Amino acid sequence: METQEINTKIRSANAVAHILRTVGALFYIAMAFSVMPWRYAVFAGTACMIIAPAVRRLMISGE
């Protein structure tokens, strides 16, 4: 694979991971302001924070 293609793949994987982490942080903020029940917000926020690096790795390693 070409260096430019690798850099593009890494950038897109990082962007998706950052978006997932931001969504996770928004769930925590929603819990803090009582927009969502705390159980759902904590579960969703934690799930987003855990899934983000896994998705990043899968996107980078996938052909």
Secondary structure, 3 states (H helix, E strand, C coil): CCHHHHHHHHHHHHHHHHHHHHHHHHHHHHHHCCCCCHHHHHHHHHHHHHHHHHHHHHHHHCC
